[in-house]
Amino acid sequence: MSDKCAPLPTMRSPREKPDPKRWGNQRVGAVLAIASVAALVLFCGQRSPFGLVVAPLGGTGSPVSPGPRPSGWSWSDIEPSRTLEWHDCFEDGQHDCARLDVPMDWQDPRSERRVVLAIARIRATDKTGYRGPVIFNPGGPGGSGVWSLRNHGKLLQQIVGENHDIISYDPRGVGASTPRHQCWETPEQEKSWNLRDPGVFDSHAGIISDLYVRATAYSQACERAMNDSELLRHSGSVSAARDLLEIVNQGSHENLKYWGFSYGTILGGIFAAMYPDRVERLVSDGNVDYEEWFNTKHLNFVHDTEKVVEAFYDSCHQAGPAKCAFYENTPQRIKERLDRLFAAVKRHPVIISPSDEGPAVPELVTWSELKRLLFSALYQPQAQFADFARIAAALEKGDARPFYKHYQPEKPSSAPICAGAPVSPFEPLPDVTEGTSDTFSAVRCADRNLRGHNATMDQILEEANAMLGISPATGAVNALHSMVCLGRTVKPKWRFQGPFTGKTKHPILYIANMADNTTPLISARNNSAGFPGSVVLVQNSYGHTSLAAPSNCTRSHINTYFQEGTLPSPGTECDEPFLPFEEAKSSSPWVYQPPLSA
């Protein structure tokens, strides 16, 4: 370590991701990341909106916590193969792993450049009526399927039926797959970049200039770092869909059974459009609008965000002062009280003073941090609204300790900012990680209309203001979405051009909450329109994807669909049995959300 390097307190803020081994299955609220998915990622100071949070859909099964890897085992112990070869892995005897070698360029499969996909499986426990594998994608883009399988794969298996294997994998560029999307040579460089976060849109005068140039700088860093691997030219969702087909082709089951969450619905939609005769079952849960994802402007995803915010006001009032620390005698007064808090914090951030249980140096809760906290809470109201109310009430009194403990329940250690050896993107990471934050921009910019790469500051400002107009509560955070591809020069070799239509072998089941903060109901209806026979199942709940709230009704329909192929009748709705301030009956694992900030 250089003599100039000094120890730096490793405080976990709303912009930093937690360590999955340390946090396990603690409440989602305590897990929402430092740097999080948004949902926009490390591209310029925001997280991707298209990750998700999970709560059990009824039943008593508990999720699997991603524990430490077994002594002496690592992904490097598995030799990559062009056929799917399973090996024992992890410590519980319930998982198999494989490393599948596929072409980096599917349009030139004989090229020497290759991608190695890290894949994991939980075997079916009911062998008598075995129905093959179900592959799931946790969202992102950038979420680790391997981490998600370890965290809540058993829960998903209980829903689809234990006569299915459950398979997930780290998509190209993610986690243990190689080469990896990696914009920084060392973790310390990434931390240093994150520490320079200027805040979210509208936080202070001149912020748009800071964010615009920062986004461009991030794009330049990523393209420079990944120039040798050429992965950025082959990072689009269309290549990922072809990877998915290859996993199916290499397996023992002829056709695809799939459950995609959030961004995973884009992957499923491309697969269904390109290979409709290979779709045996496809659940599209928490839908990103197919058409909008590939266009320059992306505003539809906040269509229902304010409905979830209003649910906070209404449910807090309904819960009463005993359950909601931010209670007032009408929902409107709760809104006005929260508006006053935001205004006060914008004028004068709240200090987190050093203490034995707090940070080693003073920290600030800024307007940007509070906006991110609200933004995060909307993903899973069942688990997070009560915590948000408690933290907001404390901040009113100048007490930032609950905010700090929400993100950092243990005393942080000091870590040198300059320590650490370079991490090669061509080697699999030794430990299971929640995801790879640099993947979001890599995939988004490969998919997106290239006109957005050269947007002017005035155009960005126009779209940011439009976002604020649609969602005053969270538009400042989501506005960063429009900047993710600024300054990108690498053009994808293969880009999906649509259309999102097709007669699938078996009809698709679309699932949407009545109010989802980042994948609205209208997106599910738009997506369904292109696939004859598909059905939209509406879950009358708040938050992101069906897994944000328990519903035995939804669970039953998903199980019946995978077991028998039967779809709900058109217009079917499932009522969500719990209010956001009621006690959850079981703990809720957290599914990957890319970082809130770069």
N, C-alpha and C positions, 0 to 999 in steps of 0.2 A: 504494500500500500504506500502511496506517495506520502511524503512528509507533509504535504499540503492538505491531505485529507483529514477531515474532522468528523467525529461522531455526530450523527444527526438523529434526533428522536424520530421513531417510526410511528407517529400518530396515524391512526386509521381514520380517514375522513370520508364523507359521502362520495368521494371520487376514487376510492381505493377498494380493490377486491379483497375479500377475506380468504384466509387459508382454509380450504375445505377440511383438512385433517384436524385443524384446531377447533373449527366451529361446528362440525358435524350437523346435527339436526336441531340446533337451537332455533328459536323463533326467527322467522323471516325478517322481522324488523331489525334484529340484531345483526343481520347478515348483509344488509344492502350496502353495496360496495363503495370503496374509495373511489376508486376511480371508476362504474356498473354496467342493459339493455336493455336500456332504454329502451329504452329504451333505449344514444348515438355513440359512440364509441370513442376510442382514443384518437380519433382523427383530428379533432380540433378543440375538444373541450366538452364533449357530451357523450352520452351513451346511446347505444342502439335501442330503438323502441321495440325491437322484435325478439327479445328474449322472453322468459316467462317465470312466473312463480307458481308453486304447486301446493295444493292442499288435497288430502285424500278425498276421493269421490265416494265417501261412505265406506263401510266396512271397518275392520279393526286392525288390518295389517299395518305394520310399521315399516317405513322405508329402510333400505340398507344404507348405512353410513359408509362413505368411502374411506376405509381405514388405511393404515400404512401398508405399503407393498410388502410381500413376504421377503424374508431375509434372503439375499443373494439373487433375487429375481429382478429383471428389468426388461423393458421392451427390446432392448438390444440383444437379449438372449434368443429372440425369435428371428430366424432368418427369413427375410422377405421372399415371397413366393408368388408366382403368377397363377397359381391355383389356390383355392381357399383351404388352408391347412390349419386346423385348430390345435391349440396347445393349452395345457393347464396354466392358470395364472391367478394371481392374487392369493389371499390367504385362507379363504373359506371353503374351497372345494366346489363352489357353485358356478364358477366362471371359466369360460374358455376364451382364448385370445388368438388373433391371427394378424399377420401383416401382409396385406395383399398389394402386390406390385402391379400398377396400372400405368398406361401411357400418360405423360403429362399433356400431350397434344393428341386428342382423340381423332383429329382429322389427319394425323400423320402417326399412326400407332407404331410404326417401325422405328421411329426416332429413338435415339439412345436416352433422351431425357425422360425420366420416370417419376412417378409419385408413388409413395408407399403409404397405404391407408392402415391405421391402427383400428382394429375391430374387436369388439367384445360381445360375449353371448352369455345369457342365463338360460340353461337348458330347461325344457319342459319337465315338470314333475309328474304330470298325468300322461302316461305313455299309451294308455288304452285307446284314447280317442285323439291321438296326435294329429294336429292340424298345420304343422309347419311353423316357420318363423314369422314374427311380426317385427319389422324394422321401424325404429322411431328416430326422429330428429328433434332435438330440444329447442331449436331456434337459434337466433343470433342475427346475421351469420357470425359464427365464431364460437358458438357453444360446443363444448366437448361432449360427444355422445358417449364416450367411455366413462367420463365422470358422471354423467347423468344416469347411465345404466347402473353404476355402482351406488349412486345416491338413492334412486327411486325406481330402478328397474323392476324390483319385485312388486312394488305397488302397481305398476302398469300391467305386469303379468297377471295379477289378481283381477284386474278389470277386464282384460281381453280374454282371459281364460288360461289356466295353468297347463292346458294341453298345447300351448304355443311356446316355442322358444322366443326369447326377447333378444333382439340384436340392435346394437347401435355402434356408431363408429365416429372417429374424429375425421370430419371432412377434410379434403385437401387443404393444406395450409394451417391446420388446427392441431394443437396439443401434441400428441405422440405421432401424428402423421408427418411425413417428411417429403420435400422440404417444407419448412414452416413459414407462415407470414410473420416476419420479424423486422420491425423498422429500426431497432436499436441493437447495438452490438452486445450490450450488457444490461442486466436488470437495473443497474444503478443509473445508466443513461436514461432509461425510461422513467425512473423515479425523479430524476432531475428535471426532465421535461414536464412531468406532471406537477411538480412544485411551482412551475411558472404559469399555472392556470390563471387566466385573467378574469374568470367569472363567466356568467351566462349573458345572453343578449339583454339589453336594457338595464344592466346593473349599474352603469355609470356612463357619463358622457365620453364619447370616443370609443366605446367598447366595440362597435362594429368594425372599426379599422383594425383594432387589435386582433379580433377573431378572424377577420378576413386574411390578414397576413399570416397569422399563426396557422390557419388551415393550409395555406400555400406552403409554408415551411414544413409542415408535417408531410404533405404529399411529396415534397422533394426528398425528405429524409427516407421515406419508404421506398421510393423508386431507386434511390441511390443504394440502399441496403439490399434490395432484392434484385438488383440488376443481373448478378451472376446466375442466379437460379432460373431466371425467366418465368418464374411462377406467376407474376402479375399478368402476363399475357394469356394465362390459362386458368384464371381464377373465377370466371363467370359461373353463374348457377347452372348453365347448360352443361358445362363440364362436370359439375357435381352430380347432375342428374344422370349423366352417362356413367359416372362412377357407381352410382346406386344401381343402375342396370347391371353393371358388371358383377357387383356383389350378388345380385339375384341369379345371374347366369352361372356363377361359380357355386351356388348352393344346390341343395337337393330338391328345392321346390321351384316349379317352373315360373310362377308368376309372383308379383309383388303384393305383400300385405304390409301396410304402412300406416303410421300415425305420425303426422307432422304437426308441430306446434309453432305458431307465430311465423317467423321466417321459414320454418320447415314446411309451411303451406305453399310457399313459392316453389320450393324444390319439388313438392308433390304435384303441384300444378303443371310444372314443366314436364315432369315425367309422364303425367296423364295425357298431355298434349302431344308429346313425341312418341310415346309407346302405349297408346290406349288399350291395345289388345293384351298387354301384360299386367293390367291392373285387376287384381283379384279382390282386394279390399283397400280402400284408401279413406282415412279419416283426416279431414282438414280442419284443425282446431285452432281458433284465434287467427282469422284470415287477414293476411296482408293483401291488399288489392293488387291482383295480377298486373293489370294494365298500368296502374300508377307506379308500381315498383320500377318499371323500365322507362318511365318518362322523366323529363327534367324536373317538373314541379311535382311535389309530393305533399299534398295537404289533406287528403281524405283521411289519413290515419288518425287525426285528432278530432274527427267528426263527433265522437261521443265523449270526449274527455271531460267536458264540463258537466255532463250528466253524472259522472262518477264523483266529481268535486261536490256537486249538489247533494249527492247521496251522503257525503260526510256531514254537511249541515243538517240534513233531515234526520239521519240516523243518530247523530249526537244529541239532537233535541229529543228524539224519541227515547233514547236510552236513559236520559236523565242525568242529574249531577253526580249520582253515585257511580255511574259507569263511564261517563264522559267528562274529563277534566276541563273541557272547553265549553261546557254547557251554557246556553242562554235560553231565555224563555220563548224565543222563536228561532227558526232556522235563519231568517234574514239577519237577526242580531248576531248569530254565530259568524255569518259571512262578514258582517261589518267589523266584528272584533278581529277576525283573522286579517282583514284588509289593513286594519290599524297596526297590527303586529308587523306585517310586512313593511309598511311605511316606516315604522319606528326602527326596525332593524336596518333598513336601507339608509336611514339618516345616521344611525349609531349602532354598528355591529356589537354583539354581545361578547365579552371577553370570557374565555375559559382560562381561569388562573391555574398556574402550576400547583400541584398538590401530590400527596403520596398516592392517591388513587386517580390522578389526572395526568395531564401532559407534563413533560419536563420543562417545557418553555410555554409561554402564553400562546394561546390559539384564539382565533376569532370565528364566531358564527356570523357569517355575512348574509346579505340578502340572497346571493347566489346559492349559498349552502342551504338556506331555508327553502328556496324554490326547489332545489333538488330533493330535499326531504319530502316535500309534498308530492312532487313528481313520482318518487319511489313508492310512497304510500298508496298511490292509486292502483298499483299493480295487484295488490292483495288486501283489499279493505278489511276482510275478515281478520287478518292477522295484524294489520298495521294501523288502522284508524285510531284505535285506543292509544297506542304508543305515540302517534303523531299528536293527538290531543293533549296528552300528558306533557310532551316536550314543548309544545307551543305555549301551554299555560305556564310552564316554568320560565321560558324565555321572556314572557311578559314581565316577570318579576326580576329579570336580569340574571337568572340562574341558568347557566349553560351546561351544568353537570349532567342532567338527563340526556341532552343531545350528545355529549361526549361519550357517555356510557353506552348509548345506543349503538355506536359504531366501534367502541373500544372498551369492552367490558373488563379487560385485563390490563394491568399496568404495562405499557409498551416498553420494549427494550430499546437500547440505543444501537444503531447500526451505522457503520461508516458509509457515507454516500459514495465513496470512490472504490469500495471494496468489490471483489468479485471478478472472476475470469470471464472472458467472452463466451457466449453460448452459441454454438453452431446451429443454424437452422436446418442443417442436413443430418442432425442426430436427434433421435426421439428424446423427449424430456424424460428423466428418470422417474418422476412422480406423476400421478394423475392430477391434472389441473382442470379448473372449471371451464376454461376456454382460452382463446387467443384473441386479445382485443384488436390487434392489427388486422384481423381478418375482415372485420366489418367493412372498412373502407375499401379493401382489396376487392371484395365481392361486389359491393354496391357500385363501385366505379367501373367495374367490368360489365355490369348489367345495365347501368344507367345510360340514357341518351347522352352522347358526348358533348352536346351543347352546354350542359351544366358545368363542364370542366373549365369553361372560360367565362363564366358569369362575371359581370361587373359588380362593383360594390353597390351601386344603385339597384341593380337587379336583386342582389342578395337582401338588401334592406327592404325592398318591396315585398319579397316573399316572407321575410321575418315578420314584418308588420301584418301581413295577411294571416300568418300563424297566430300572432297575438290576438287578432280580431276573432278568430275561431275559438281559441282557448286562452282567455286572459290569465288563467291560473297557472298554466304550464307552458304557454307558448314561448316564453323566454328561454326555456330549456330546449324545447323541441325545435326552435328556430335554427339551431346549429346544424340540423339535418341538411339544410340547403347548402352548407359549406363543405361537406365531406369530401367532395371531389375537386375542389378548387386547385388549379395548378397541375392536375394530372396530365401526363403526356403519353404514358404507355397505353396503347390501344389493344383491346382484346382481339385475339385471332378469331375466336368463335363467340358470337353473341346471339342469344335467342331472339328471334324476330316475331314470334307468335305464329298464328293466333292461339289464344288459350281456349281451344275448342276440341272436342273429340267425343266419339262414342266409345266409352270405356267398356272393357269386358264385363265389369260389374259396376253399378252406379256408385258414385262418390257420396260419402256422408260428410256434410259441412256442419260445423258446430260453432255457435257464436253466443256470447253473453248479450243480454239486452243492452248493456252499457259496458263496453270495454274501452279502456283509456287509450289504447294504441292500435287495436285491430277491430274497428267498429262492425256492427251487424250489417251495415250496408255493403261492406266489402265482401262478406260471405255471400250475400245475395248476388252481387255483381259477378263473383267468381263462379257461382253455381250456374248462372245463366248460360255459360258456354258448354256445359256438360249435361246432355239429355239424361233424364232419369234421376239426377242427383237431388238430394233433399237437404234443406237447411233446418237443423235442430236448434231451437233457441232455448238457452238456459237463462231463466229470469234471475240473474245475479249481476254483481258488479265486479270489475277487475279484469285481468288479462288471462284469457283462455278459460276453458271450463274447469281447469284444475285450480283456479283461484278460490273456488268455493265448493263445499261438499254437496253432492247431489246424487242420491241413489237412483233417481230417475235417469239422469244422464249416463251414469255407470251402467244401468241395465240396458239402455239402447245401444251403447258401444259394445257391450258383451254380446248382445243378440246379433249385432251386425257382423262381428268377427266370427261368431260361432255358426250362424245360420245364413248370413247374408241378407237378413231382413232389415229394411230401412224403416224409420219412423214414418208415419203418415205425414204428408205435407202439412205444414202449419203446426206441427207438434211443438209444445213448449214444456219445459221442465221448471218447476218452481224451486228456488233456492231456499232451503229451510232455515238458514241462520242469518240474523242481522249482523252487521259489521261489529257491533259492540257486545255481542253475545260471546260467551266462552266457547272456544273451539273444543271439540271433543277429542282431538288428537293433534299431535305436533305436525307442523307443516315443513317439509324439506324445501330448500330453495333451489330453483333451477337457474342456470347461468343467465346473467344479464351483463352485456358488455359494459365497460367503464363509462361513468358519467363524464369523465374529463380526461383530457390529455395533459 
